[in-house]
Amino acid sequence: MKKLRDVILLLLLAGFGVRGEAQVQNSENDDVLYGEITGRVLDAATREPLPFVNVFLDSTRLGTTTANDGSFLLRQVPPGKYHLHLSRLGYDNIFVADLTLMPGKLLARDFIMHESPLAGEEIMVTAARKEQTAQMAPASVAILNAAELKYRQIATFDQALETVPGVSVMRAASTNVQSLSIRGSSDVAGGGVGNRVLLLIDGRPALSSDAGGALWSLVPTNFIDRVEIVKGAFSSLYGSTAMGGVVNVITRRPTYNRQTRVEASYGRYELPTEEMRHTDTPGYLSSLALSHSGREKQLSYLLNFSRKQSSGFRERTAYEFYDLYGKLLYDFRQNRNLEVSLGATSARNDYPHTWRDNLQPYRVIPRYQDDRQEKLNYNADVFYWAVPSPRVKYSSRFYFYRNAAQSFFNESDPNWRQTRNDSLGLRTDIDAD
């Protein structure tokens, strides 16, 4: 009996050993038994990669979505014949029949998708700080995209906003006091001081530190992807500066093909009548914008530089504006991305004053001739997001911005003292930070 028991025990141990060895061999041979399907999806017109394209195999549960570079990968696909489907809102579907996959092989193909005339609902993020259609937003929302801005031939950002119903632009002597009103919202102190409409750049506040307003006309238009205008009070999400509404400028993302843009403009103001003019030389207005984007392996980038300058139409309304902006996008792997944005803005302008009198509306009082302002802003934004599955998305964001403003009064007039300011030597300074 003892010998019989030992024989049975040895047979059982041998069986478990064979089974364990078979399991190891099976796991090692998975790559041989199964195949993989990979590819890249591009736009037919621009040859730009298309992200978020749905890719799946007919009659199976295997599927995925394309990454930011338009690539996709289907793993552990049993060998055989399949029908491959590709679909994306706004594009014609692609159907590939009888796609044959051999064991242990990698099947690679590129696909070209053509735009469809069907227009779906626009997606916006400002009204609830999450992606949703404009119809589902808890407020009245208007959206301007880059194509509309180009079609309307606008010269400055404020010109684009005043085409939106319910939005009014009040222009004053210079750039820093231009006020924007949504549905009749007013400033705290008038003249753009404490403007109740919040300006956001990619979700970051972009208000001046001295007046609490925004340089609406100086926002560069060449890096805009779309603009979301939320009409009505939204202080519950964005604070007291959004009592009149929110204007969120979404900047465009880097392109995967190398692309360089150059935009320049120049013009002159028409002289007023002889009895009203303050100079015989017409004022000028000029702008220059340079942008370059491209991709190096997993890193895509966008660099933008813009400059605007004007001698002004009225006396003491000149300004000079510089903006430098950069965006880097790194694809770690399928649908996992890190985005870093850096920006700096510098503005110098004459300090705005009311006209001298009713007969000289384009002149200012002599003692205000040397008043001026200088402003500086810089910001940084780090944003990581991932879509591990069609039902799960998570993100994390950190941003920092800082601005400073300095006003100079009475630099050349030692006998005049501006009220409510502290005199420093022969001039009066106001700093805001």
C-alpha positions in Angstrom: 0.0 0.0 0.0 2.8 2.4 0.8 4.5 1.7 -2.6 1.1 2.3 -4.4 0.7 5.6 -2.5 4.2 6.8 -3.5 3.5 5.9 -7.2 0.2 7.9 -7.2 2.0 10.9 -5.5 4.7 10.9 -8.1 2.2 10.8 -10.9 0.3 13.8 -9.4 3.5 15.8 -9.0 4.5 15.0 -12.6 1.1 16.1 -13.8 1.3 19.4 -12.0 4.9 19.9 -13.3 3.8 19.3 -16.9 0.8 21.7 -16.5 2.9 24.4 -15.0 5.5 24.1 -17.8 2.7 24.3 -20.3 1.3 27.5 -18.8 4.7 29.2 -19.0 5.1 28.1 -22.6 1.6 29.4 -23.4 2.4 32.8 -21.9 5.6 33.0 -23.8 3.9 32.1 -27.0 1.0 34.7 -26.8 2.9 37.0 -29.0 3.2 34.2 -31.6 -0.4 33.1 -31.4 -1.9 36.6 -31.6 -1.2 39.6 -33.9 -1.4 43.4 -33.7 -3.0 46.0 -35.8 -1.6 49.5 -35.8 -2.0 52.6 -38.0 -2.3 56.4 -38.2 -5.3 58.5 -39.2 -4.8 61.8 -41.1 -7.1 64.6 -42.3 -7.5 64.5 -46.1 -7.2 68.2 -46.6 -4.5 69.3 -44.2 -2.7 66.0 -43.7 -2.8 66.7 -39.9 -3.2 63.8 -37.5 -6.7 63.2 -36.2 -7.0 62.4 -32.5 -10.0 60.7 -30.8 -11.0 58.6 -33.9 -12.9 55.5 -32.9 -11.3 52.3 -34.2 -12.8 48.8 -33.7 -13.1 45.4 -35.2 -16.5 44.2 -36.3 -18.0 41.3 -34.4 -15.4 41.6 -31.6 -15.0 43.7 -28.4 -11.6 44.9 -29.5 -11.4 48.7 -30.1 -9.5 51.9 -29.1 -9.2 55.6 -30.0 -6.4 57.4 -31.8 -3.9 59.5 -29.8 -3.0 63.1 -30.4 -0.6 62.1 -33.2 -3.4 60.1 -34.9 -1.9 56.7 -34.1 -3.7 53.6 -32.7 -2.7 50.1 -31.7 -4.9 47.0 -31.2 -3.1 44.3 -29.2 -3.8 40.5 -28.6 -5.9 40.1 -31.8 -6.6 36.5 -32.8 -5.5 35.6 -36.3 -8.3 35.7 -39.0 -10.3 38.0 -41.2 -11.9 41.1 -39.8 -13.8 44.2 -40.8 -12.2 47.4 -39.5 -14.3 50.5 -38.7 -13.0 54.0 -38.2 -15.4 56.9 -37.2 -15.2 60.4 -36.0 -17.8 63.2 -35.7 -17.5 65.5 -38.6 -15.8 63.0 -40.9 -16.9 60.2 -43.3 -16.6 56.7 -41.8 -14.0 54.3 -43.1 -14.8 50.6 -43.5 -12.1 48.1 -44.4 -13.5 44.7 -45.3 -11.7 41.3 -45.1 -8.6 42.5 -43.3 -6.4 39.4 -42.9 -4.2 39.0 -39.8 -1.6 36.3 -39.5 -0.4 34.8 -36.2 2.5 36.8 -34.6 2.4 39.5 -37.3 2.0 43.3 -37.1 -0.4 44.8 -39.6 0.3 48.5 -40.2 -1.8 50.8 -42.3 -2.4 54.6 -42.6 -5.9 56.0 -43.2 -7.2 59.2 -44.7 -10.5 60.7 -43.5 -12.5 63.3 -45.4 -14.6 65.9 -43.7 -18.3 65.4 -43.7 -20.8 68.3 -44.3 -22.7 67.2 -41.1 -22.1 69.7 -38.4 -22.5 68.5 -34.8 -23.0 70.6 -31.7 -20.0 72.6 -30.6 -18.1 71.6 -27.5 -17.3 74.2 -24.9 -15.6 74.1 -21.4 -16.1 77.6 -19.9 -19.7 77.4 -18.6 -19.2 74.5 -16.2 -15.4 74.0 -16.3 -15.8 70.7 -18.1 -16.5 69.6 -21.7 -20.1 69.8 -22.7 -22.2 70.9 -25.7 -23.4 74.5 -25.8 -27.0 73.3 -25.6 -26.3 71.6 -22.3 -24.5 74.6 -20.8 -26.2 76.2 -17.8 -25.9 79.7 -19.4 -26.2 81.5 -22.7 -23.0 80.8 -24.6 -21.6 82.1 -27.9 -18.6 80.5 -29.6 -16.3 82.0 -32.2 -13.8 79.7 -34.0 -10.6 80.6 -35.9 -12.4 80.2 -39.3 -15.0 82.8 -38.3 -12.3 85.2 -37.1 -10.5 84.8 -40.4 -13.7 85.2 -42.5 -14.7 88.4 -40.7 -11.3 90.1 -41.5 -11.0 91.5 -38.0 -7.9 93.6 -37.1 -8.1 93.4 -33.3 -9.7 91.0 -30.8 -12.3 93.6 -29.5 -13.6 93.9 -33.1 -14.4 90.2 -33.1 -16.2 90.4 -29.7 -18.5 93.3 -30.7 -20.0 91.1 -33.5 -21.5 88.8 -30.8 -25.1 89.7 -29.9 -25.4 91.2 -26.4 -21.7 92.3 -26.3 -20.8 96.0 -26.4 -17.4 97.5 -26.6 -16.8 101.0 -25.3 -13.7 102.5 -26.8 -11.8 105.3 -25.0 -8.6 107.2 -25.5 -6.2 104.3 -25.1 -5.9 100.5 -24.9 -6.1 100.1 -21.1 -9.5 101.8 -20.6 -11.4 99.9 -23.3 -14.4 98.5 -21.6 -16.4 95.5 -22.6 -20.0 95.0 -21.5 -22.2 91.9 -21.7 -26.0 92.5 -21.5 -25.5 95.9 -20.0 -23.0 95.0 -17.2 -21.1 98.1 -16.1 -17.7 98.8 -14.6 -17.1 99.3 -10.9 -15.7 102.9 -11.4 -16.2 103.4 -15.2 -13.6 103.7 -17.9 -12.7 100.1 -17.7 -11.7 100.2 -14.0 -13.0 97.1 -12.3 -14.5 95.6 -15.4 -17.1 93.0 -14.5 -16.3 90.8 -17.6 -13.5 88.3 -16.9 -11.0 87.6 -19.6 -9.4 84.1 -19.5 -6.5 82.8 -21.7 -6.8 79.0 -21.7 -8.7 79.2 -18.4 -6.2 81.5 -16.7 -7.2 85.1 -15.6 -5.7 87.8 -17.7 -6.7 91.1 -16.0 -4.5 94.1 -15.4 -3.3 94.7 -11.8 -3.9 98.4 -11.7 -7.5 98.8 -13.0 -8.8 95.2 -12.9 -9.7 95.4 -16.5 -8.3 93.8 -19.6 -6.4 94.9 -22.8 -9.2 93.7 -25.0 -7.8 95.1 -28.3 -4.3 93.7 -27.7 -5.1 90.0 -27.4 -3.2 88.4 -30.3 -5.6 86.9 -32.8 -3.2 84.6 -34.7 -2.9 82.0 -32.0 -6.7 81.7 -31.2 -8.4 78.4 -31.8 -11.8 79.5 -30.5 -13.4 82.0 -28.2 -16.2 81.1 -25.7 -18.3 84.0 -24.4 -20.5 83.2 -21.4 -23.3 85.7 -21.0 -24.6 86.5 -17.6 -23.3 86.4 -14.0 -20.9 83.5 -13.3 -19.3 84.6 -10.0 -20.1 81.2 -8.5 -17.4 79.6 -10.6 -15.0 82.5 -11.4 -15.4 85.1 -8.6 -16.6 88.7 -8.5 -14.8 89.7 -11.7 -17.2 87.5 -13.7 -20.4 89.3 -12.6 -21.1 90.4 -16.1 -19.8 87.3 -17.9 -16.7 85.4 -19.0 -14.6 85.5 -22.2 -12.4 82.5 -22.5 -9.7 82.5 -25.3 -8.7 78.9 -26.2 -5.3 79.0 -28.0 -4.5 76.6 -30.8 -2.5 73.5 -30.3 0.8 72.7 -32.0 0.6 71.2 -35.5 2.3 67.9 -36.2 3.6 69.1 -39.6 6.1 72.0 -39.7 4.2 75.2 -40.3 5.3 78.8 -40.2 3.0 81.8 -40.4 3.9 85.5 -41.0 1.2 88.2 -40.7 1.9 92.0 -41.1 -0.2 95.1 -41.5 0.3 98.8 -41.7 -2.1 101.7 -42.0 -2.5 105.4 -41.3 -5.2 107.4 -39.6 -7.1 110.0 -41.6 -6.4 113.6 -40.3 -9.3 115.4 -38.7 -10.4 118.8 -39.9 -7.7 121.5 -39.7 -9.2 123.4 -36.8 -9.4 120.2 -34.7 -6.1 118.5 -35.5 -3.2 118.5 -33.1 -0.6 117.6 -35.7 -0.1 117.7 -39.4 1.4 114.2 -39.6 -1.1 111.4 -39.9 -0.9 108.7 -37.1 0.0 105.2 -38.0 -1.0 101.7 -36.9 1.2 98.6 -37.5 1.3 95.0 -36.4 3.6 92.0 -36.9 2.9 88.3 -36.0 5.3 85.3 -36.4 4.4 81.8 -35.4 6.1 78.4 -36.0 4.9 74.9 -35.0 6.2 71.4 -35.6 7.0 68.1 -34.1 10.2 66.3 -33.0 9.5 62.6 -32.2 7.0 62.7 -29.3 7.4 66.4 -28.7 5.3 69.0 -30.6 5.7 72.7 -30.1 4.2 76.1 -31.0 6.0 79.4 -30.8 4.3 82.8 -31.3 5.6 86.4 -31.3 3.5 89.4 -32.0 4.0 93.2 -31.9 1.5 96.0 -32.2 2.3 99.7 -32.3 0.3 102.9 -32.9 1.1 106.6 -32.7 -2.6 107.2 -31.9 -5.3 109.2 -33.5 -5.9 111.6 -30.6 -3.1 113.3 -28.7 -1.3 111.1 -26.1 -2.9 107.8 -27.2 0.2 106.0 -28.5 1.0 102.4 -27.5 3.5 99.7 -28.1 2.7 96.0 -27.3 4.8 92.8 -27.4 3.7 89.3 -26.7 5.7 86.1 -26.6 3.9 82.7 -26.3 5.1 79.1 -26.4 3.3 75.8 -26.0 4.9 72.3 -25.7 3.0 69.0 -26.0 4.6 65.7 -25.1 2.9 62.4 -25.8 4.0 59.9 -23.2 2.1 57.0 -24.7 -1.4 56.2 -26.0 -3.8 59.0 -24.9 -1.4 60.3 -22.1 -0.1 63.8 -22.6 1.7 66.6 -20.9 1.2 70.2 -22.0 3.4 73.2 -20.9 2.6 76.8 -21.8 4.7 79.8 -21.2 3.9 83.5 -22.0 5.1 87.0 -21.5 3.5 90.4 -22.4 4.9 93.9 -22.3 2.9 97.0 -23.0 3.8 100.7 -23.0 1.2 103.4 -23.6 0.4 107.0 -23.0 -1.8 107.6 -20.1 -5.4 108.3 -21.2 -7.0 111.7 -20.4 -10.1 113.4 -21.5 -10.1 116.0 -24.2 -8.8 119.6 -23.5 -12.2 121.3 -24.2 -15.2 121.1 -26.5 -13.4 123.0 -29.3 -10.3 120.8 -29.0 -11.5 117.2 -28.6 -8.2 115.6 -29.9 -5.9 117.5 -27.5 -5.1 117.0 -23.8 -4.1 119.6 -21.1 -0.4 120.5 -21.4 0.5 119.3 -17.9 -0.6 115.7 -18.9 1.7 115.5 -21.9 4.2 113.3 -20.2 1.9 110.9 -18.4 2.5 107.3 -19.4 2.1 103.6 -18.3 4.1 100.5 -18.4 2.7 97.0 -17.9 4.3 93.5 -17.7 2.7 90.1 -17.5 4.1 86.6 -17.5 2.5 83.2 -16.9 3.2 79.5 -16.8 0.8 76.5 -17.2 1.4 72.8 -16.7 -1.4 70.5 -17.7 -1.5 66.7 -17.7 -4.4 64.6 -18.9 -5.0 60.9 -19.7 -7.8 58.9 -21.3 -7.0 55.3 -20.2 -10.3 54.0 -21.5 -13.4 55.4 -23.4 -15.2 55.8 -20.0 -12.4 57.2 -17.9 -10.6 60.5 -18.2 -8.5 62.3 -15.6 -6.4 65.5 -15.6 -4.2 67.6 -13.3 -3.3 71.3 -13.8 -1.1 73.9 -12.3 -0.8 77.5 -13.5 0.9 80.6 -12.3 0.6 84.2 -13.6 1.9 87.5 -12.4 1.4 91.0 -13.7 2.7 94.4 -12.7 1.8 98.0 -13.8 3.5 101.3 -13.3 2.1 104.7 -14.0 4.2 107.9 -14.4 2.7 111.3 -13.8 4.2 114.8 -14.0 7.7 113.8 -14.8 8.6 117.2 -16.3 6.4 119.5 -14.2 7.9 120.1 -10.7 5.2 122.6 -9.8 2.2 120.4 -10.4 1.2 117.7 -7.9 -1.4 115.1 -8.8 -3.9 114.7 -6.0 -4.2 111.5 -4.1 -0.7 110.3 -5.2 2.5 110.4 -3.2 5.1 112.7 -4.8 8.6 111.2 -5.3 11.0 113.9 -6.2 9.8 115.6 -9.4 7.4 112.8 -10.4 4.5 110.7 -9.1 4.6 106.9 -9.4 1.8 104.4 -9.0 2.8 100.7 -8.8 0.4 97.8 -8.9 1.5 94.2 -8.5 
